[in-house]
Amino acid sequence: MVLAKDVSEFFPYAFQLLAQLVELNRPPVPQHYVQIFEILLLPESWKKSANVPALVRLLQAFLRKAPHELNQQGRLSNVLGIFNTLISSPSTDDQGFYVLNTVIENLGYDVLSPFMGHIWVSLFNRLQHGRTVKFLKNLVIFMSLFLVKHGLQNLVVSMNAVQKDVFQTIVEQFWVPNLKLITGSVELKLTSVASTKLICESSTLLDSKVRGKMLDSIVTLLSRPEEERVLDEPDVPDFGETVGYNATFVHLYNAGKKEEDPLKEVNDPKQYLVASLANLAALSPGTYPQLIRENLEPANQTALLQLCSSYNLSIV
């Protein structure tokens, strides 16, 4: 009724309620919900700024409950068009990453592969023009999610297909220095585990100095309190402020959604780090103690030793 009568003030509430209804359904999603999905993909639905967060929530619900529907009738192209629009602005790029991360998490790489060039071009354009601390943190989270879901090889190949050797550049210039700025328990676990995997699986891709600096950032992330490692970020104008739309987005109290953990199989990222390093070091004794001495800050060397002691593991 609200949508049919175009009562725009209530759209954000309606979209949040619809998202909750979709989330409560078991697959397959009923056909009448799929019809709403079609409306959701129309560019007109996204023109009112106050609708955007609720529309993203609804889109995420569909992507999780009906991923097979996404790969039909050009819908994935439409979703990535929405991502492209959201990612282009500092005021909505976090919403764009929510859409992108949900796509990456719920679709197989065989489906995603033809679209990865488009995705990387959009991200690299924002990286070159108007990047912010918020964008860089979200980029690290996205690359981490991609790595744990689809593997390091697919991450490297898809990036380097757009620009030769860009993977190493992005890791060295953006992933390593911004990793320590990550906040949120789910995001911290995801990025630290992905970064650990990167160190352990990239000996032929990244030189020892880059891997050492990555390890230094991981230890900072896992051992220091948030207030010691997170920078103050400049305010970015609200989407509503930038386009002059007078309605505002308000969360419904009972429509909250528990954050998804993409790494439920990992209970403790600190243990994952030291166990992975211990196993890797055992294959090449002496290599990693030297890497640690040469690249980790003294405080982080001490913190890493304490972690090893806590889990009764050693890096030889």
N, C-alpha and C positions, 0 to 999 in steps of 0.2 A: 504493500500500500504506500509506504513512504517513498520507495523508488519510483513507483508508477505515477504518483502525483508530483514528483520532483520537489519534494519538501527538503530543500538542500540543507537546512539547519540540522536535520536529523540524520543525514547521510552517514556521518562518522559513526553514530551509534548503531545504525542499521548494519553497516559493514562489519563492525566488531561482533555484533550478535550473529550475523551470518557466518563469520569465521569460527565462532565457538560451536555453532551447529555442525559445520563441516568437520571440525576436529573431533566431535563426539560420534560421528558416523564411522562405521566400519566399512572398508572397501568391499564392493565397488560403491562409489558415491552415486546416490540416486540421480536420475536423468534431469530432474528439475533443478538440481544444484549445478549440473554441468551447463545448463542454459545460463545460469548466473555467471559462470566462469566466462562464457562468451562475452557477456556485457562487460565484465571486468577487464577484458583485453582491449576494449575500444579506447582509443586515445582520449575521447571526450570525457571518459570517466575520471581521468587523471588531471584535468585542467583546474579543478578547484583544490587549492593547496591544503585545506583542512581535511580533505578526504584521504590524502596520500598515506599517512601512517596506518589508517584502518584498512585501506585498500591493499597495502603491502602485507598486513596481517592476514587478510582474506586470501590473497594470492599465495602466501606461504602455506596456508591450510590446504588449498587445492593441490599445490605441488607435492605436499607430503602424502595426501590421501589418494590422489589420482595421478601419479606421475605418468602412467601410460596414456592418459588423455592429452598430456602435454605434447607428446610426440606425434600428434595427428593434426591434419588440416592446417599446417603452418603455425600452430600455436606457440611453439618454442621461439620462432622468429619474432612473434609479437611480444612475448615475455622479455626477450632480450632487447627489443626496441624500448620497452618500458625501463629496463635497467639502464640502457644508454642515455635516456633522457634524465633519469635521476642522478646518475653518476657524474653528469656534466656540470652540476652545480654544487658548490661547497655546502649549501643549505640543505641539500637532499641526498648527498652522496652516501651517507650512512644507510638510508633507506634502499638505495641502489645495491649496496653490498648485502643487505638482508635478502633481497630477491636473488642475487647472484649466488650467495652461499647456499640458499635453499635448493636452487637448481643443481649446483655442483654436488650437494649431499645426496640428492634423491634420484639422479639419473646416471646410467652407466656411461662409461667413457666412449663407447661406440656411438652413442647418441650425441654426446657433447662434442666429439672431435671435430666435426665439420664447422662448428661455431667458435672454436677456441681462438682462431685468428682474429675474428671480430671482437671478441671479449678483450684480448690482450691489447689490441689497437686502442680501444676505448680507455682502458686503464693507463696505457703509456701516454696517451694524449693528456689525461688529467695530471699525470706525473710530471709532464713537461710544462704544463700551464696551470698555475693556480693550486699547486699541491699545498695541503695543510698537514699539521701533526695528526689530526683526526683521520685524514685520508691515508696517510702512511701507516698508521696503526691498523686500519681496516684492511689495507693491502697485505700486511704481514699475516693477519688473521685469515684472509682469503687464500693466500698461497699455502699457508699451513694446512687449512682444510683440504685443499686440492691435493697436497702431498699425501696426507694420511688416507684419503679416500681413493685416489687414483694412481698413486705411486710417483716416486721421484722421476723416473724415466719419462713419463708422460708430461710432467711439469716442465722438465728441461727441454724436451723436443718441441712442445707446443710453443714455448716462449722463444726459443732460438729460431723457429720457423718464421717468426715475424721479423726478427732482427738478429743477425749473427752474434753469438756469444753474449746476448743481453742477459741471460740468466745469471752469469757470474757478476755482472755489473750491478744488477738489482740486489743480489744477495749482499754484496760487499758494501754498496753505498746506501741501501735503504733497509734491508732486513736486519742486518747486524746492529746498526746503531739505534733502530727503533724498537727492537724486541723488548728491551728493558722498560719501555713505556707502557706495555700492555697491562690492562686492568681487567678485573672480573675473574672469578674462579674458573669458569668454563673456558674462557679465552686464554687464561694463563696456562692451564693444563694443555690445551690444544697447541698453542704456539711453542711451549717448551718441549713437548713430545715431538712435534714436527721438526723443530730445530735439532733435537737430539738425533732423530732419524737422518736428517740432512748431514750432520757431522759423520755419522757412522756409515753412510752409504755413498758419500761423495768424494772419496779419497782420490779418484781419478778425474774429478770435475773441478774441485777447488783446491788451491794450494794450502799448505799447512798453516800459514799465517791467517788466512781467512777463516779456516776451521777453528783455529785457536781463538780468534776474536769472537767468533760465534759462541764458543764455549764460555768465554768470559761474560758475554751478554746473558746466556742462559743462567749462569750461576748468580749473576746480579738479579735477574728476574725471580729466581727461586729462593734467594737467601735474604734479600733486603726488603724492609717494609715499603709499602707503596709510596708513602710520603717522601722517602729518600730518593726515589728513582723516577718519579713522574713529574713532568714539566707542566706548568700552567699553560693552558691553551687559550689563544685569543677567541673571543666570542665570535660566532658566525651568525649573521642575522637569520631569524626564523624564516622558513619558507613563506609563511603568511605575510611577514613584513616585506619581503622582497617583491611580492606581486600584488599586494594591497587587498587581499581577500579578507572580509571582516569576520567570517566564522572561524572558530578555533577548534583544534582537535582536543577532545577530552576523553581520557580513558574511562571505560565503564568499570566500576569497582569489581564486579563479579565476572568480568570478561578477561581477567588476567590469564596469561599463558606461561606455564613453566618452561624455562629455557632448556632447549635440547642439548644434550651432551653427546657429541659425535665420537667420543672415546670412552664409552662406558667400561670397556675392557681394561683400562688403565686406572688403577685406584690411586696411585701415588706418583706424581711426576718426578719428585726428587729421587725416589727409589728407581724409577725407570731410567733416569739419567745415569746414576752411578752404576747400575747393573749393566747398562748398554756399554758404557765406557770401559768397565772392567772386562767384559767379554771381548771387546774390540782390542784393548791393550794386550790381552793375553796372546793374541795372534801375532803381535809385533812388540815384544818386550823392549822397554826403554824409549820407544817412540813417543808415547803420550806423556810420561813425566817431563820430558824435554819440552814438548809443545805447551804444557801447562806452565812451566817455569818461564818460558819466553813470551807468553801472550796474556796470561791472566794477571790482573792486578794482585798485589800481595794479599789484600783483604779477601779476594775471591779465591786465591790459592788456599788460604786458611779455611774458608767456608767449605770448599770442595773436600778438603781433608776431613773436616768434621762430618760432612754428609757420608763419606765413605765409612768412617768409624761408626756412624749411627746404624748403618745397614750391614756392618761387618764385611765390607768389600774393600778391595784395594786395586789401584791402577798401577800396574807394574811396567 
